[in-house]
């Protein structure tokens, strides 16, 4: 029997243009082999009229799912209405989530049918708090063909996904299997809720694109490689799918992208050097880990 508190919360930050991809992701989640999860959709809403219709994000009223789906709204700052503020949306979704673990995914990601089952197996067999990031691949289809495709997403043709560190070559079918990955740079790692809280969530100084997820992943890997407080692993037995789609139609400010990556690099260098702000976070994680144990 499911406990009242789910084992994991899948958190999807999404803007209205991503509705078709999110709908596909939610459809695919009905294939999970373990139902001990919930879904939280955090709508990255632009200010004004275009942000007022949350029904466009794939969780329309009356559409029944065999798992709980909840929606929260993350309103963009008026001065940056044209820019995605995904870290704000990620934090809004995580704050609303009730799962023991958080798995924050982009709306274009489809979890493996065994994701929850295998996450449980890996976490229960680890001696330290564990964060797992899956292998992932992109179906070998055009965006239009993908949206028209009417079969199982896992039966679709695939190719190696190379824009991120998908590490498809390390994927192995079979029982739950994970390999240490303390040097992970990009990915979609799960995270115990208490760990996300101790780190203070995602840094909301990141606006638009570039470095926002990477910054959080590097905090997790620093806690592994530098501090030995957690284990970051590659979940080799699960393959997530990245849905083919056109370039984000939202306006894009290159100056913010450059600023984001500069902020990401600066914070990484400060973590390595043991800056005071990072030592404070490490202390908070140590205290939270002792309490969680």
MOURHU-V672751 format. One record per pair of residues at least 4 apart in sequence whose C-alpha atoms are under 8 Angstrom apart, sorted by the first residue. I is the first residue (numbers start at 1). GAP is how many residues later the second one is. D is the distance in whole Angstrom. If there is no record, write none. Layout:
I,GAP,D
I,GAP,D
This chain:
2,4,7
2,33,8
2,34,6
3,33,8
5,93,6
5,94,6
5,95,7
6,30,5
6,31,5
6,32,6
6,92,7
6,93,5
6,94,7
7,29,6
7,30,6
7,92,5
7,93,5
7,94,6
8,28,7
8,29,5
8,30,7
8,90,8
8,91,4
8,92,6
8,93,5
8,94,6
8,95,7
8,108,7
9,28,6
9,29,5
9,30,6
9,31,7
9,88,6
9,89,7
9,90,5
9,91,8
9,92,6
9,93,5
9,94,6
10,27,7
10,28,6
10,29,5
10,30,6
10,92,6
10,93,5
10,94,6
10,95,7
11,28,6
11,29,5
11,30,6
11,31,7
11,79,7
11,82,6
11,83,7
11,86,8
11,91,7
11,92,6
11,93,5
11,94,6
12,27,8
12,28,6
12,29,5
12,30,6
12,78,7
12,81,7
12,92,6
12,93,5
12,94,6
12,95,6
13,28,6
13,29,5
13,30,6
13,31,6
13,73,6
13,76,6
13,77,6
13,80,7
13,91,8
13,92,7
13,93,6
13,94,7
14,4,6
14,5,8
14,8,8
14,27,7
14,28,6
14,29,5
14,30,6
14,43,7
14,72,8
14,75,8
14,92,7
14,93,6
15,4,7
15,28,6
15,29,5
15,30,6
15,42,7
16,27,8
16,28,8
16,29,8
16,35,8
16,38,8
16,40,6
16,41,5
17,40,8
17,232,8
18,4,6
18,39,7
18,89,7
18,90,8
19,4,6
19,37,6
19,38,4
19,39,5
20,4,6
20,37,8
20,38,7
20,127,8
21,4,6
21,86,6
21,87,5
21,222,7
22,4,6
22,35,7
22,36,6
22,85,5
22,86,6
23,4,6
23,34,8
23,35,5
23,36,7
24,4,6
24,86,8
25,4,6
25,82,7
25,83,7
25,84,7
25,85,5
25,86,8
26,4,7
27,4,8
28,4,8
28,82,7
28,83,8
28,85,8
28,125,7
29,81,8
29,82,7
29,84,7
30,35,8
30,36,7
30,37,8
31,82,5
32,80,8
32,81,4
32,82,6
32,83,7
32,84,7
33,80,6
33,81,6
33,83,7
33,84,7
34,80,7
34,82,6
34,83,5
35,32,7
35,81,8
36,80,7
37,30,7
37,31,8
37,62,7
37,79,7
38,29,6
38,30,5
38,31,6
38,61,7
39,28,8
39,29,6
39,30,5
39,31,6
40,29,6
40,30,5
40,31,6
40,32,7
40,53,6
40,54,8
40,56,7
40,57,6
41,28,7
41,29,6
41,30,5
41,31,6
41,52,7
42,29,6
42,30,5
42,31,6
42,32,6
42,47,5
42,48,7
42,50,6
42,51,5
43,11,7
43,14,7
43,28,7
43,29,6
43,30,5
43,31,6
43,32,8
43,46,7
44,29,7
44,30,5
44,31,6
44,32,7
44,40,7
44,41,7
44,42,7
44,45,6
45,5,8
45,6,5
45,7,8
45,28,7
45,29,6
45,30,5
45,31,6
46,4,6
46,5,5
46,29,6
46,30,5
46,35,5
46,36,7
47,4,6
47,28,7
47,29,6
47,30,7
47,31,6
47,34,6
48,4,7
49,4,8
55,4,6
55,5,5
55,6,7
56,4,7
59,4,7
59,10,8
65,4,8
72,20,7
72,21,7
72,24,7
73,16,8
73,19,8
74,14,7
74,15,5
74,18,6
76,4,7
76,5,6
76,7,8
76,8,7
76,9,6
77,4,6
82,168,7
82,169,6
82,170,8
83,124,7
83,125,5
83,167,7
83,168,7
83,169,7
83,170,7
84,123,6
84,124,5
84,125,7
84,166,8
85,4,7
85,119,8
85,121,7
85,122,5
85,123,6
86,4,6
86,121,7
86,122,7
86,126,8
87,4,6
87,115,6
87,116,6
87,117,5
87,119,7
87,120,8
87,125,7
87,126,8
88,4,6
88,114,8
88,116,6
89,4,6
90,4,6
90,14,7
90,112,7
91,4,6
91,110,6
91,111,6
92,4,6
93,4,6
94,8,7
97,5,8
99,94,7
100,92,6
100,93,6
101,89,7
101,90,6
101,91,4
101,92,5
102,88,6
102,89,5
102,90,6
102,91,6
103,85,7
103,86,7
103,87,4
103,88,6
104,84,7
104,85,8
104,86,7
105,4,6
105,83,6
108,134,6
108,135,5
108,136,8
109,131,7
109,132,6
109,133,5
109,134,6
110,130,6
110,131,5
110,132,6
110,133,7
111,4,6
111,128,7
111,129,5
111,130,7
112,126,6
112,127,5
112,128,5
112,129,8
114,4,6
114,124,7
115,4,6
115,123,6
116,4,6
117,4,6
118,4,6
118,57,8
118,58,5
118,59,8
118,119,8
118,120,8
119,4,6
119,13,7
119,57,8
120,4,6
121,4,6
121,55,7
122,4,6
122,8,8
122,54,7
122,55,7
122,56,7
123,6,7
123,7,6
126,4,7
128,101,7
128,102,6
128,103,6
129,63,7
129,100,7
129,101,5
129,102,6
129,160,8
130,61,7
130,62,8
130,100,6
130,101,5
130,102,6
130,103,7
131,58,6
131,59,5
131,60,5
131,61,7
131,89,8
131,99,7
131,100,6
131,101,5
131,102,6
132,46,8
132,56,8
132,57,5
132,58,5
132,59,8
132,100,6
132,101,5
132,102,6
132,103,6
133,54,6
133,55,5
133,56,4
133,57,6
133,99,8
133,100,6
133,101,5
133,102,6
134,32,8
134,53,7
134,54,7
134,55,7
134,100,6
134,101,5
134,102,6
134,104,6
134,105,6
134,106,6
135,31,5
135,32,6
135,33,5
135,35,7
135,36,6
135,99,7
135,100,7
135,101,6
135,103,6
135,104,5
135,105,6
136,25,7
136,30,5
136,31,7
136,32,6
136,103,5
136,104,4
136,105,5
136,106,7
137,21,7
137,22,6
137,23,6
137,24,5
137,29,6
137,31,6
137,102,7
137,103,7
137,104,5
137,105,6
138,20,6
138,21,6
138,22,7
138,23,5
138,103,6
138,104,5
138,105,6
138,106,7
139,17,6
139,18,5
139,19,4
139,20,6
139,102,7
139,103,7
139,104,7
139,105,7
140,16,8
140,17,5
140,18,5
140,19,5
141,4,6
141,5,6
141,16,7
141,103,7
142,4,6
142,102,6
142,103,8
143,4,6
143,100,8
143,101,5
143,102,5
143,103,6
144,4,6
144,101,8
145,4,6
146,97,7
146,98,7
151,4,7
151,5,7
152,4,7
153,88,8
154,87,8
160,6,8
160,8,6
160,9,8
161,4,8
161,5,6
161,6,8
161,7,7
162,4,7
164,22,7
164,23,7
165,20,7
165,21,6
165,22,7
166,21,7
167,4,7
168,71,8
170,66,6
171,65,5
171,66,6
171,67,7
171,68,7
172,64,6
172,65,5
172,66,8
173,64,5
173,65,7
174,63,6
175,62,7
176,59,8
176,60,8
176,61,5
176,62,8
177,58,6
177,59,6
177,60,5
178,55,6
178,56,5
178,57,4
178,58,5
178,59,7
179,54,5
179,55,5
179,56,7
179,57,7
180,51,7
180,52,6
180,53,4
180,54,6
181,50,8
181,51,5
181,52,5
181,53,6
182,39,5
182,40,8
182,42,6
182,43,6
182,49,7
182,50,5
182,51,7
183,38,6
183,42,8
184,33,7
184,34,8
184,37,7
184,48,8
185,29,7
185,32,7
185,33,6
186,27,8
186,28,6
186,31,7
187,27,8
187,30,7
188,29,8
189,28,7
189,43,8
191,4,7
191,5,7
192,4,7
193,4,6
194,4,6
194,94,7
194,95,8
194,98,8
195,4,6
195,90,6
195,93,7
195,94,8
196,4,6
196,5,5
197,4,6
198,83,7
198,86,5
198,87,5
198,90,7
199,82,6
199,83,8
199,85,7
199,86,7
202,10,8
202,11,8
202,14,6
203,9,7
203,12,8
203,13,8
206,4,8
206,5,7
206,6,6
206,54,6
207,5,8
207,49,7
207,50,8
207,53,7
208,44,7
208,45,7
208,48,7
208,49,7
209,47,8
209,48,6
209,51,7
210,47,5
210,48,8
210,50,6
210,51,6
211,4,6
211,49,6
211,50,5
211,53,6
212,4,7
212,48,7
212,52,8
213,4,6
214,4,6
214,50,8
215,4,6
215,49,6
215,52,8
215,53,8
216,4,7
217,4,6
218,4,6
218,50,7
219,4,6
219,52,8
220,4,6
220,10,8
220,12,7
221,4,6
221,5,8
221,10,8
221,11,6
222,4,5
222,5,7
222,49,7
222,50,8
223,4,5
223,5,6
223,6,6
223,7,6
223,59,7
224,4,5
224,5,6
224,6,5
224,7,5
224,8,6
226,46,8
227,55,8
229,57,7
253,4,7
254,4,6
255,4,6
256,4,6
257,4,6
258,4,6
259,4,6
260,4,6
261,4,6
262,4,6
263,4,6
264,4,6
265,4,6
266,4,6
267,4,6
268,4,6
269,4,6
270,4,6
270,5,5
270,8,7
271,4,6
271,7,6
274,4,6
274,5,6
275,4,6
276,4,6
277,4,7
278,4,6
279,4,6
280,4,6
281,4,6
282,4,6
283,4,6
284,4,6
285,4,6
286,4,6
287,4,6
288,4,6
289,4,6
